[in-house]
Amino acid sequence: MKLRTRLVISFCIIIFVPIIMAAIGLYAINTILPTLNIQWSSTSYEYIAHLPDFKNLVVDVMISVILILFFTAAILVIWTYSGIISRLRQLNKAAENIRDGNLDFSIDTKGHDEISELSESFEAMRKRLQMNAQEKLDAEQEHRMLISNIAHDLKTPITAIKGYSEGILDGVADTPEKQERYLKTIYNKANEMNTLINELTLYSNIDTNKIPYNFHKLNVKDYFTDCMEELEMDLENQHMQLTFFNYVDEDTLMIADPEQLGRVIHNIIGNAIKYMRAEEPSFISMRIKDVGDFIQVEIEDNGKGIAQKDLQKIFERFYRTDASRNSAQGGSGIGLSIVKKIVEDHGGYVWATAKEGEGTCMHFVLRKYIELQPGGTK
């Protein structure tokens, strides 16, 4: 019941109960008085009556009125207390809990009055504060994980660089061939560190939504063909076979940032290279398909594959599978999260399919550029 309604009812009761009681008293006196043996004198208006009976009647009426008013007031106090004061105490207790940082409670929001509306606002505030506190804890956990991953990922190449440098300085690399091999290893490890630093910089921009995008109208076939030509030389040096299949029309267009989309492809292929099986010939295949208003890109490899339990989590920041944790080449766990963010910022989405021991296929879709003809038709 609304607080205003309670006050109106209380006011009416306080006003009308005495009036009703007075009317009942007058009615009783007017009804009973004629039955009493009362005689009035014509000069002094004194009466001779059964005075004790009349006094008893008046006393009874007054006692009845007092008792009724007392119980009415008591009922009003109890009604007001139960409807307002007790619930205000609940809100006060909730405010004290929030002040003390205790958010693991709930507030009763039953009812349709002003106190219920206030309780709903308190409960919404509590849930929001609880969510913010949990987000803060998650962010702190992510940052701790990031620091741990950075320390691990930087330690591996730094240790290698230090070891091979000492080998050169101590004369272990005593032939030109060994020196060249040692220098190449140092160079490759330095490149790994540079890649990691670039990923961390990009991650920082992602975390603050500051990725710079420069969208352009691109020809799908030409763009992905150029990407494959750039990657082909690098993969040949690593003795990997790269194949490319285009199933879209030559004039199919898309709106994309060529640099950031290139980062998506490089991250996916770089991730595939890390987990190839050394005992078998390695291949990576890219397919571009037409799926209505979208183009679908598939990048498949014949590496170690991914366990089913990990498939839904590989795009989460800092998540690393058991294989990557136990591998010397395990990444920072942010490469695929960067892929997900960039693809989604292009209006698409990404997912993966895999079989352990057989390989992995990364899929992502991008919206086509479709120019509307006059009249709104495509």
GUTIMAR-900446 format. One record per residue (C-alpha): residue number from 1; residue in three letters; x, y, z. Coordinates in steps of 0.2 Angstrom, whole numbers. Layout:
<lokols>
<lokol seq="NUM" type="ALA" X="X" Y="Y" Z="Z"/>
...
</lokols>
This chain:
<lokols>
<lokol seq="1" type="MET" X="0" Y="0" Z="0"/>
<lokol seq="2" type="LYS" X="6" Y="17" Z="-4"/>
<lokol seq="3" type="LEU" X="13" Y="28" Z="10"/>
<lokol seq="4" type="ARG" X="1" Y="42" Z="5"/>
<lokol seq="5" type="THR" X="-14" Y="30" Z="6"/>
<lokol seq="6" type="ARG" X="-8" Y="25" Z="23"/>
<lokol seq="7" type="LEU" X="-8" Y="43" Z="29"/>
<lokol seq="8" type="VAL" X="-25" Y="47" Z="22"/>
<lokol seq="9" type="ILE" X="-32" Y="31" Z="30"/>
<lokol seq="10" type="SER" X="-24" Y="36" Z="47"/>
<lokol seq="11" type="PHE" X="-30" Y="54" Z="46"/>
<lokol seq="12" type="CYS" X="-48" Y="48" Z="42"/>
<lokol seq="13" type="ILE" X="-48" Y="36" Z="57"/>
<lokol seq="14" type="ILE" X="-41" Y="49" Z="69"/>
<lokol seq="15" type="ILE" X="-54" Y="61" Z="63"/>
<lokol seq="16" type="PHE" X="-69" Y="51" Z="61"/>
<lokol seq="17" type="VAL" X="-68" Y="38" Z="75"/>
<lokol seq="18" type="PRO" X="-70" Y="52" Z="89"/>
<lokol seq="19" type="ILE" X="-85" Y="59" Z="79"/>
<lokol seq="20" type="ILE" X="-93" Y="42" Z="77"/>
<lokol seq="21" type="MET" X="-90" Y="39" Z="95"/>
<lokol seq="22" type="ALA" X="-98" Y="56" Z="100"/>
<lokol seq="23" type="ALA" X="-113" Y="52" Z="89"/>
<lokol seq="24" type="ILE" X="-115" Y="35" Z="97"/>
<lokol seq="25" type="GLY" X="-114" Y="43" Z="114"/>
<lokol seq="26" type="LEU" X="-127" Y="56" Z="109"/>
<lokol seq="27" type="TYR" X="-138" Y="43" Z="102"/>
<lokol seq="28" type="ALA" X="-137" Y="33" Z="118"/>
<lokol seq="29" type="ILE" X="-141" Y="47" Z="129"/>
<lokol seq="30" type="ASN" X="-156" Y="53" Z="118"/>
<lokol seq="31" type="THR" X="-162" Y="35" Z="118"/>
<lokol seq="32" type="ILE" X="-160" Y="31" Z="136"/>
<lokol seq="33" type="LEU" X="-162" Y="47" Z="144"/>
<lokol seq="34" type="PRO" X="-181" Y="48" Z="141"/>
<lokol seq="35" type="THR" X="-183" Y="31" Z="149"/>
<lokol seq="36" type="LEU" X="-175" Y="38" Z="165"/>
<lokol seq="37" type="ASN" X="-186" Y="45" Z="178"/>
<lokol seq="38" type="ILE" X="-180" Y="63" Z="177"/>
<lokol seq="39" type="GLN" X="-191" Y="78" Z="183"/>
<lokol seq="40" type="TRP" X="-186" Y="96" Z="179"/>
<lokol seq="41" type="SER" X="-192" Y="111" Z="189"/>
<lokol seq="42" type="SER" X="-198" Y="126" Z="179"/>
<lokol seq="43" type="THR" X="-188" Y="139" Z="188"/>
<lokol seq="44" type="SER" X="-171" Y="132" Z="192"/>
<lokol seq="45" type="TYR" X="-169" Y="118" Z="178"/>
<lokol seq="46" type="GLU" X="-164" Y="107" Z="192"/>
<lokol seq="47" type="TYR" X="-169" Y="89" Z="190"/>
<lokol seq="48" type="ILE" X="-173" Y="75" Z="201"/>
<lokol seq="49" type="ALA" X="-169" Y="59" Z="194"/>
<lokol seq="50" type="HIS" X="-160" Y="43" Z="196"/>
<lokol seq="51" type="LEU" X="-144" Y="52" Z="197"/>
<lokol seq="52" type="PRO" X="-133" Y="37" Z="200"/>
<lokol seq="53" type="ASP" X="-140" Y="28" Z="185"/>
<lokol seq="54" type="PHE" X="-136" Y="43" Z="174"/>
<lokol seq="55" type="LYS" X="-118" Y="45" Z="181"/>
<lokol seq="56" type="ASN" X="-115" Y="27" Z="178"/>
<lokol seq="57" type="LEU" X="-120" Y="28" Z="160"/>
<lokol seq="58" type="VAL" X="-109" Y="43" Z="157"/>
<lokol seq="59" type="VAL" X="-94" Y="34" Z="165"/>
<lokol seq="60" type="ASP" X="-97" Y="19" Z="155"/>
<lokol seq="61" type="VAL" X="-98" Y="29" Z="139"/>
<lokol seq="62" type="MET" X="-82" Y="38" Z="143"/>
<lokol seq="63" type="ILE" X="-73" Y="23" Z="147"/>
<lokol seq="64" type="SER" X="-79" Y="14" Z="131"/>
<lokol seq="65" type="VAL" X="-73" Y="29" Z="121"/>
<lokol seq="66" type="ILE" X="-56" Y="30" Z="129"/>
<lokol seq="67" type="LEU" X="-54" Y="11" Z="127"/>
<lokol seq="68" type="ILE" X="-59" Y="12" Z="108"/>
<lokol seq="69" type="LEU" X="-48" Y="27" Z="105"/>
<lokol seq="70" type="PHE" X="-33" Y="18" Z="114"/>
<lokol seq="71" type="PHE" X="-35" Y="2" Z="104"/>
<lokol seq="72" type="THR" X="-37" Y="12" Z="88"/>
<lokol seq="73" type="ALA" X="-21" Y="22" Z="91"/>
<lokol seq="74" type="ALA" X="-12" Y="6" Z="95"/>
<lokol seq="75" type="ILE" X="-18" Y="-3" Z="79"/>
<lokol seq="76" type="LEU" X="-12" Y="13" Z="69"/>
<lokol seq="77" type="VAL" X="5" Y="13" Z="78"/>
<lokol seq="78" type="ILE" X="7" Y="-6" Z="74"/>
<lokol seq="79" type="TRP" X="1" Y="-4" Z="56"/>
<lokol seq="80" type="THR" X="13" Y="11" Z="53"/>
<lokol seq="81" type="TYR" X="27" Y="2" Z="62"/>
<lokol seq="82" type="SER" X="25" Y="-14" Z="52"/>
<lokol seq="83" type="GLY" X="23" Y="-5" Z="36"/>
<lokol seq="84" type="ILE" X="36" Y="8" Z="37"/>
<lokol seq="85" type="ILE" X="48" Y="8" Z="52"/>
<lokol seq="86" type="SER" X="53" Y="-10" Z="51"/>
<lokol seq="87" type="ARG" X="57" Y="-8" Z="32"/>
<lokol seq="88" type="LEU" X="67" Y="8" Z="35"/>
<lokol seq="89" type="ARG" X="77" Y="-2" Z="48"/>
<lokol seq="90" type="GLN" X="80" Y="-15" Z="34"/>
<lokol seq="91" type="LEU" X="86" Y="-1" Z="22"/>
<lokol seq="92" type="ASN" X="97" Y="6" Z="36"/>
<lokol seq="93" type="LYS" X="105" Y="-11" Z="39"/>
<lokol seq="94" type="ALA" X="108" Y="-13" Z="21"/>
<lokol seq="95" type="ALA" X="116" Y="4" Z="20"/>
<lokol seq="96" type="GLU" X="128" Y="-1" Z="35"/>
<lokol seq="97" type="ASN" X="132" Y="-17" Z="26"/>
<lokol seq="98" type="ILE" X="137" Y="-8" Z="10"/>
<lokol seq="99" type="ARG" X="147" Y="5" Z="20"/>
<lokol seq="100" type="ASP" X="157" Y="-9" Z="28"/>
<lokol seq="101" type="GLY" X="160" Y="-17" Z="11"/>
<lokol seq="102" type="ASN" X="148" Y="-32" Z="14"/>
<lokol seq="103" type="LEU" X="138" Y="-35" Z="-2"/>
<lokol seq="104" type="ASP" X="133" Y="-53" Z="0"/>
<lokol seq="105" type="PHE" X="115" Y="-50" Z="5"/>
<lokol seq="106" type="SER" X="99" Y="-46" Z="-3"/>
<lokol seq="107" type="ILE" X="85" Y="-34" Z="1"/>
<lokol seq="108" type="ASP" X="67" Y="-38" Z="1"/>
<lokol seq="109" type="THR" X="58" Y="-28" Z="-13"/>
<lokol seq="110" type="LYS" X="40" Y="-35" Z="-11"/>
<lokol seq="111" type="GLY" X="26" Y="-23" Z="-12"/>
<lokol seq="112" type="HIS" X="21" Y="-8" Z="-23"/>
<lokol seq="113" type="ASP" X="23" Y="7" Z="-11"/>
<lokol seq="114" type="GLU" X="37" Y="20" Z="-10"/>
<lokol seq="115" type="ILE" X="47" Y="10" Z="2"/>
<lokol seq="116" type="SER" X="47" Y="-5" Z="-10"/>
<lokol seq="117" type="GLU" X="53" Y="7" Z="-24"/>
<lokol seq="118" type="LEU" X="67" Y="13" Z="-13"/>
<lokol seq="119" type="SER" X="71" Y="-5" Z="-8"/>
<lokol seq="120" type="GLU" X="72" Y="-9" Z="-27"/>
<lokol seq="121" type="SER" X="84" Y="6" Z="-29"/>
<lokol seq="122" type="PHE" X="95" Y="0" Z="-15"/>
<lokol seq="123" type="GLU" X="95" Y="-18" Z="-22"/>
<lokol seq="124" type="ALA" X="100" Y="-12" Z="-39"/>
<lokol seq="125" type="MET" X="114" Y="-2" Z="-32"/>
<lokol seq="126" type="ARG" X="120" Y="-17" Z="-21"/>
<lokol seq="127" type="LYS" X="120" Y="-28" Z="-37"/>
<lokol seq="128" type="ARG" X="129" Y="-15" Z="-47"/>
<lokol seq="129" type="LEU" X="142" Y="-12" Z="-33"/>
<lokol seq="130" type="GLN" X="144" Y="-31" Z="-31"/>
<lokol seq="131" type="MET" X="147" Y="-33" Z="-50"/>
<lokol seq="132" type="ASN" X="160" Y="-19" Z="-50"/>
<lokol seq="133" type="ALA" X="169" Y="-27" Z="-36"/>
<lokol seq="134" type="GLN" X="169" Y="-44" Z="-45"/>
<lokol seq="135" type="GLU" X="175" Y="-35" Z="-61"/>
<lokol seq="136" type="LYS" X="189" Y="-27" Z="-51"/>
<lokol seq="137" type="LEU" X="194" Y="-44" Z="-44"/>
<lokol seq="138" type="ASP" X="194" Y="-51" Z="-61"/>
<lokol seq="139" type="ALA" X="204" Y="-37" Z="-68"/>
<lokol seq="140" type="GLU" X="217" Y="-39" Z="-54"/>
<lokol seq="141" type="GLN" X="218" Y="-58" Z="-58"/>
<lokol seq="142" type="GLU" X="220" Y="-54" Z="-76"/>
<lokol seq="143" type="HIS" X="234" Y="-42" Z="-73"/>
<lokol seq="144" type="ARG" X="243" Y="-54" Z="-61"/>
<lokol seq="145" type="MET" X="241" Y="-67" Z="-74"/>
<lokol seq="146" type="LEU" X="248" Y="-55" Z="-88"/>
<lokol seq="147" type="ILE" X="263" Y="-51" Z="-77"/>
<lokol seq="148" type="SER" X="266" Y="-70" Z="-74"/>
<lokol seq="149" type="ASN" X="265" Y="-74" Z="-93"/>
<lokol seq="150" type="ILE" X="276" Y="-59" Z="-98"/>
<lokol seq="151" type="ALA" X="289" Y="-65" Z="-85"/>
<lokol seq="152" type="HIS" X="288" Y="-83" Z="-92"/>
<lokol seq="153" type="ASP" X="288" Y="-78" Z="-111"/>
<lokol seq="154" type="LEU" X="302" Y="-65" Z="-109"/>
<lokol seq="155" type="LYS" X="313" Y="-77" Z="-99"/>
<lokol seq="156" type="THR" X="313" Y="-91" Z="-112"/>
<lokol seq="157" type="PRO" X="321" Y="-80" Z="-126"/>
<lokol seq="158" type="ILE" X="332" Y="-70" Z="-115"/>
<lokol seq="159" type="THR" X="339" Y="-86" Z="-108"/>
<lokol seq="160" type="ALA" X="342" Y="-92" Z="-125"/>
<lokol seq="161" type="ILE" X="350" Y="-76" Z="-131"/>
<lokol seq="162" type="LYS" X="361" Y="-76" Z="-115"/>
<lokol seq="163" type="GLY" X="367" Y="-94" Z="-118"/>
<lokol seq="164" type="TYR" X="371" Y="-92" Z="-136"/>
<lokol seq="165" type="SER" X="380" Y="-75" Z="-133"/>
<lokol seq="166" type="GLU" X="390" Y="-83" Z="-120"/>
<lokol seq="167" type="GLY" X="394" Y="-97" Z="-132"/>
<lokol seq="168" type="ILE" X="401" Y="-85" Z="-145"/>
<lokol seq="169" type="LEU" X="411" Y="-75" Z="-132"/>
<lokol seq="170" type="ASP" X="418" Y="-91" Z="-124"/>
<lokol seq="171" type="GLY" X="423" Y="-98" Z="-141"/>
<lokol seq="172" type="VAL" X="411" Y="-113" Z="-141"/>
<lokol seq="173" type="ALA" X="406" Y="-107" Z="-158"/>
<lokol seq="174" type="ASP" X="423" Y="-110" Z="-165"/>
<lokol seq="175" type="THR" X="418" Y="-111" Z="-183"/>
<lokol seq="176" type="PRO" X="410" Y="-99" Z="-195"/>
<lokol seq="177" type="GLU" X="395" Y="-111" Z="-197"/>
<lokol seq="178" type="LYS" X="392" Y="-112" Z="-178"/>
<lokol seq="179" type="GLN" X="394" Y="-93" Z="-176"/>
<lokol seq="180" type="GLU" X="381" Y="-90" Z="-190"/>
<lokol seq="181" type="ARG" X="369" Y="-103" Z="-182"/>
<lokol seq="182" type="TYR" X="371" Y="-95" Z="-165"/>
<lokol seq="183" type="LEU" X="368" Y="-78" Z="-172"/>
<lokol seq="184" type="LYS" X="352" Y="-83" Z="-181"/>
<lokol seq="185" type="THR" X="346" Y="-91" Z="-165"/>
<lokol seq="186" type="ILE" X="349" Y="-75" Z="-156"/>
<lokol seq="187" type="TYR" X="341" Y="-65" Z="-170"/>
<lokol seq="188" type="ASN" X="325" Y="-76" Z="-170"/>
<lokol seq="189" type="LYS" X="324" Y="-75" Z="-151"/>
<lokol seq="190" type="ALA" X="325" Y="-56" Z="-152"/>
<lokol seq="191" type="ASN" X="311" Y="-57" Z="-165"/>
<lokol seq="192" type="GLU" X="300" Y="-67" Z="-153"/>
<lokol seq="193" type="MET" X="303" Y="-54" Z="-139"/>
<lokol seq="194" type="ASN" X="298" Y="-40" Z="-152"/>
<lokol seq="195" type="THR" X="282" Y="-49" Z="-157"/>
<lokol seq="196" type="LEU" X="278" Y="-52" Z="-139"/>
<lokol seq="197" type="ILE" X="280" Y="-33" Z="-135"/>
<lokol seq="198" type="ASN" X="270" Y="-28" Z="-150"/>
<lokol seq="199" type="GLU" X="256" Y="-40" Z="-144"/>
<lokol seq="200" type="LEU" X="256" Y="-32" Z="-127"/>
<lokol seq="201" type="THR" X="255" Y="-15" Z="-134"/>
<lokol seq="202" type="LEU" X="241" Y="-20" Z="-145"/>
<lokol seq="203" type="TYR" X="232" Y="-28" Z="-130"/>
<lokol seq="204" type="SER" X="234" Y="-12" Z="-120"/>
<lokol seq="205" type="ASN" X="225" Y="-3" Z="-134"/>
<lokol seq="206" type="ILE" X="212" Y="-16" Z="-135"/>
<lokol seq="207" type="ASP" X="209" Y="-15" Z="-116"/>
<lokol seq="208" type="THR" X="206" Y="3" Z="-117"/>
<lokol seq="209" type="ASN" X="197" Y="2" Z="-134"/>
<lokol seq="210" type="LYS" X="210" Y="13" Z="-143"/>
<lokol seq="211" type="ILE" X="214" Y="2" Z="-158"/>
<lokol seq="212" type="PRO" X="216" Y="13" Z="-173"/>
<lokol seq="213" type="TYR" X="206" Y="8" Z="-187"/>
<lokol seq="214" type="ASN" X="207" Y="14" Z="-205"/>
<lokol seq="215" type="PHE" X="193" Y="6" Z="-215"/>
<lokol seq="216" type="HIS" X="194" Y="4" Z="-234"/>
<lokol seq="217" type="LYS" X="184" Y="-4" Z="-247"/>
<lokol seq="218" type="LEU" X="195" Y="-20" Z="-252"/>
<lokol seq="219" type="ASN" X="193" Y="-33" Z="-266"/>
<lokol seq="220" type="VAL" X="192" Y="-49" Z="-256"/>
<lokol seq="221" type="LYS" X="202" Y="-60" Z="-269"/>
<lokol seq="222" type="ASP" X="216" Y="-47" Z="-271"/>
<lokol seq="223" type="TYR" X="218" Y="-44" Z="-253"/>
<lokol seq="224" type="PHE" X="219" Y="-62" Z="-247"/>
<lokol seq="225" type="THR" X="230" Y="-67" Z="-262"/>
<lokol seq="226" type="ASP" X="243" Y="-53" Z="-257"/>
<lokol seq="227" type="CYS" X="242" Y="-59" Z="-239"/>
<lokol seq="228" type="MET" X="246" Y="-77" Z="-245"/>
<lokol seq="229" type="GLU" X="261" Y="-71" Z="-256"/>
<lokol seq="230" type="GLU" X="268" Y="-62" Z="-241"/>
<lokol seq="231" type="LEU" X="266" Y="-77" Z="-230"/>
<lokol seq="232" type="GLU" X="272" Y="-90" Z="-242"/>
<lokol seq="233" type="MET" X="290" Y="-85" Z="-242"/>
<lokol seq="234" type="ASP" X="291" Y="-86" Z="-223"/>
<lokol seq="235" type="LEU" X="283" Y="-103" Z="-222"/>
<lokol seq="236" type="GLU" X="294" Y="-110" Z="-236"/>
<lokol seq="237" type="ASN" X="309" Y="-105" Z="-225"/>
<lokol seq="238" type="GLN" X="301" Y="-115" Z="-211"/>
<lokol seq="239" type="HIS" X="298" Y="-130" Z="-223"/>
<lokol seq="240" type="MET" X="279" Y="-128" Z="-222"/>
<lokol seq="241" type="GLN" X="267" Y="-129" Z="-236"/>
<lokol seq="242" type="LEU" X="254" Y="-116" Z="-239"/>
<lokol seq="243" type="THR" X="239" Y="-118" Z="-250"/>
<lokol seq="244" type="PHE" X="225" Y="-105" Z="-254"/>
<lokol seq="245" type="PHE" X="208" Y="-107" Z="-262"/>
<lokol seq="246" type="ASN" X="196" Y="-93" Z="-266"/>
<lokol seq="247" type="TYR" X="178" Y="-97" Z="-269"/>
<lokol seq="248" type="VAL" X="171" Y="-79" Z="-270"/>
<lokol seq="249" type="ASP" X="168" Y="-69" Z="-286"/>
<lokol seq="250" type="GLU" X="182" Y="-58" Z="-292"/>
<lokol seq="251" type="ASP" X="173" Y="-42" Z="-289"/>
<lokol seq="252" type="THR" X="167" Y="-46" Z="-271"/>
<lokol seq="253" type="LEU" X="171" Y="-32" Z="-260"/>
<lokol seq="254" type="MET" X="172" Y="-29" Z="-241"/>
<lokol seq="255" type="ILE" X="175" Y="-15" Z="-229"/>
<lokol seq="256" type="ALA" X="190" Y="-18" Z="-218"/>
<lokol seq="257" type="ASP" X="206" Y="-11" Z="-210"/>
<lokol seq="258" type="PRO" X="220" Y="-20" Z="-221"/>
<lokol seq="259" type="GLU" X="233" Y="-18" Z="-207"/>
<lokol seq="260" type="GLN" X="222" Y="-25" Z="-193"/>
<lokol seq="261" type="LEU" X="215" Y="-39" Z="-204"/>
<lokol seq="262" type="GLY" X="232" Y="-44" Z="-208"/>
<lokol seq="263" type="ARG" X="236" Y="-45" Z="-190"/>
<lokol seq="264" type="VAL" X="222" Y="-57" Z="-188"/>
<lokol seq="265" type="ILE" X="229" Y="-69" Z="-202"/>
<lokol seq="266" type="HIS" X="247" Y="-67" Z="-195"/>
<lokol seq="267" type="ASN" X="241" Y="-71" Z="-177"/>
<lokol seq="268" type="ILE" X="231" Y="-87" Z="-182"/>
<lokol seq="269" type="ILE" X="245" Y="-93" Z="-193"/>
<lokol seq="270" type="GLY" X="258" Y="-89" Z="-181"/>
<lokol seq="271" type="ASN" X="248" Y="-99" Z="-168"/>
<lokol seq="272" type="ALA" X="247" Y="-114" Z="-179"/>
<lokol seq="273" type="ILE" X="265" Y="-114" Z="-182"/>
<lokol seq="274" type="LYS" X="269" Y="-115" Z="-164"/>
<lokol seq="275" type="TYR" X="260" Y="-131" Z="-162"/>
<lokol seq="276" type="MET" X="264" Y="-140" Z="-177"/>
<lokol seq="277" type="ARG" X="270" Y="-158" Z="-175"/>
<lokol seq="278" type="ALA" X="289" Y="-160" Z="-179"/>
<lokol seq="279" type="GLU" X="287" Y="-178" Z="-185"/>
<lokol seq="280" type="GLU" X="276" Y="-175" Z="-199"/>
<lokol seq="281" type="PRO" X="276" Y="-163" Z="-215"/>
<lokol seq="282" type="SER" X="267" Y="-147" Z="-210"/>
<lokol seq="283" type="PHE" X="254" Y="-138" Z="-221"/>
<lokol seq="284" type="ILE" X="242" Y="-124" Z="-218"/>
<lokol seq="285" type="SER" X="227" Y="-121" Z="-230"/>
<lokol seq="286" type="MET" X="217" Y="-105" Z="-232"/>
<lokol seq="287" type="ARG" X="200" Y="-105" Z="-240"/>
<lokol seq="288" type="ILE" X="189" Y="-90" Z="-244"/>
<lokol seq="289" type="LYS" X="170" Y="-94" Z="-246"/>
<lokol seq="290" type="ASP" X="154" Y="-85" Z="-250"/>
<lokol seq="291" type="VAL" X="141" Y="-86" Z="-237"/>
<lokol seq="292" type="GLY" X="127" Y="-74" Z="-242"/>
<lokol seq="293" type="ASP" X="130" Y="-57" Z="-236"/>
<lokol seq="294" type="PHE" X="146" Y="-63" Z="-228"/>
<lokol seq="295" type="ILE" X="163" Y="-70" Z="-233"/>
<lokol seq="296" type="GLN" X="170" Y="-84" Z="-223"/>
<lokol seq="297" type="VAL" X="188" Y="-87" Z="-220"/>
<lokol seq="298" type="GLU" X="195" Y="-104" Z="-215"/>
<lokol seq="299" type="ILE" X="213" Y="-107" Z="-210"/>
<lokol seq="300" type="GLU" X="217" Y="-125" Z="-207"/>
<lokol seq="301" type="ASP" X="232" Y="-134" Z="-201"/>
<lokol seq="302" type="ASN" X="238" Y="-152" Z="-197"/>
<lokol seq="303" type="GLY" X="246" Y="-148" Z="-180"/>
<lokol seq="304" type="LYS" X="242" Y="-155" Z="-163"/>
<lokol seq="305" type="GLY" X="224" Y="-150" Z="-162"/>
<lokol seq="306" type="ILE" X="215" Y="-143" Z="-147"/>
<lokol seq="307" type="ALA" X="205" Y="-152" Z="-134"/>
<lokol seq="308" type="GLN" X="186" Y="-150" Z="-135"/>
<lokol seq="309" type="LYS" X="187" Y="-143" Z="-117"/>
<lokol seq="310" type="ASP" X="198" Y="-129" Z="-123"/>
<lokol seq="311" type="LEU" X="189" Y="-124" Z="-139"/>
<lokol seq="312" type="GLN" X="177" Y="-112" Z="-131"/>
<lokol seq="313" type="LYS" X="190" Y="-104" Z="-121"/>
<lokol seq="314" type="ILE" X="205" Y="-101" Z="-133"/>
<lokol seq="315" type="PHE" X="199" Y="-84" Z="-137"/>
<lokol seq="316" type="GLU" X="199" Y="-78" Z="-119"/>
<lokol seq="317" type="ARG" X="212" Y="-66" Z="-114"/>
<lokol seq="318" type="PHE" X="227" Y="-75" Z="-106"/>
<lokol seq="319" type="TYR" X="220" Y="-92" Z="-108"/>
<lokol seq="320" type="ARG" X="233" Y="-105" Z="-113"/>
<lokol seq="321" type="THR" X="230" Y="-124" Z="-116"/>
<lokol seq="322" type="ASP" X="239" Y="-137" Z="-107"/>
<lokol seq="323" type="ALA" X="250" Y="-139" Z="-123"/>
<lokol seq="324" type="SER" X="255" Y="-121" Z="-124"/>
<lokol seq="325" type="ARG" X="259" Y="-121" Z="-105"/>
<lokol seq="326" type="ASN" X="270" Y="-136" Z="-107"/>
<lokol seq="327" type="SER" X="278" Y="-129" Z="-123"/>
<lokol seq="328" type="ALA" X="294" Y="-119" Z="-124"/>
<lokol seq="329" type="GLN" X="285" Y="-109" Z="-138"/>
<lokol seq="330" type="GLY" X="269" Y="-106" Z="-128"/>
<lokol seq="331" type="GLY" X="263" Y="-89" Z="-131"/>
<lokol seq="332" type="SER" X="256" Y="-75" Z="-120"/>
<lokol seq="333" type="GLY" X="238" Y="-81" Z="-121"/>
<lokol seq="334" type="ILE" X="232" Y="-64" Z="-129"/>
<lokol seq="335" type="GLY" X="235" Y="-68" Z="-148"/>
<lokol seq="336" type="LEU" X="218" Y="-76" Z="-151"/>
<lokol seq="337" type="SER" X="209" Y="-63" Z="-140"/>
<lokol seq="338" type="ILE" X="216" Y="-50" Z="-151"/>
<lokol seq="339" type="VAL" X="210" Y="-59" Z="-166"/>
<lokol seq="340" type="LYS" X="192" Y="-60" Z="-158"/>
<lokol seq="341" type="LYS" X="192" Y="-42" Z="-154"/>
<lokol seq="342" type="ILE" X="197" Y="-36" Z="-171"/>
<lokol seq="343" type="VAL" X="185" Y="-48" Z="-180"/>
<lokol seq="344" type="GLU" X="171" Y="-42" Z="-169"/>
<lokol seq="345" type="ASP" X="176" Y="-24" Z="-172"/>
<lokol seq="346" type="HIS" X="174" Y="-28" Z="-191"/>
<lokol seq="347" type="GLY" X="156" Y="-34" Z="-188"/>
<lokol seq="348" type="GLY" X="160" Y="-52" Z="-189"/>
<lokol seq="349" type="TYR" X="163" Y="-67" Z="-177"/>
<lokol seq="350" type="VAL" X="176" Y="-81" Z="-175"/>
<lokol seq="351" type="TRP" X="176" Y="-99" Z="-169"/>
<lokol seq="352" type="ALA" X="187" Y="-114" Z="-170"/>
<lokol seq="353" type="THR" X="185" Y="-133" Z="-174"/>
<lokol seq="354" type="ALA" X="198" Y="-146" Z="-170"/>
<lokol seq="355" type="LYS" X="203" Y="-164" Z="-167"/>
<lokol seq="356" type="GLU" X="217" Y="-168" Z="-155"/>
<lokol seq="357" type="GLY" X="231" Y="-176" Z="-165"/>
<lokol seq="358" type="GLU" X="224" Y="-171" Z="-182"/>
<lokol seq="359" type="GLY" X="224" Y="-152" Z="-183"/>
<lokol seq="360" type="THR" X="214" Y="-136" Z="-180"/>
<lokol seq="361" type="CYS" X="203" Y="-125" Z="-191"/>
<lokol seq="362" type="MET" X="200" Y="-107" Z="-187"/>
<lokol seq="363" type="HIS" X="184" Y="-99" Z="-195"/>
<lokol seq="364" type="PHE" X="179" Y="-81" Z="-196"/>
<lokol seq="365" type="VAL" X="166" Y="-71" Z="-206"/>
<lokol seq="366" type="LEU" X="167" Y="-53" Z="-212"/>
<lokol seq="367" type="ARG" X="152" Y="-43" Z="-219"/>
<lokol seq="368" type="LYS" X="153" Y="-40" Z="-238"/>
<lokol seq="369" type="TYR" X="152" Y="-23" Z="-245"/>
<lokol seq="370" type="ILE" X="135" Y="-22" Z="-255"/>
<lokol seq="371" type="GLU" X="131" Y="-6" Z="-264"/>
<lokol seq="372" type="LEU" X="113" Y="-2" Z="-264"/>
<lokol seq="373" type="GLN" X="105" Y="2" Z="-281"/>
<lokol seq="374" type="PRO" X="93" Y="16" Z="-283"/>
<lokol seq="375" type="GLY" X="76" Y="11" Z="-275"/>
<lokol seq="376" type="GLY" X="85" Y="2" Z="-261"/>
<lokol seq="377" type="THR" X="89" Y="-15" Z="-270"/>
<lokol seq="378" type="LYS" X="106" Y="-23" Z="-269"/>
</lokols>
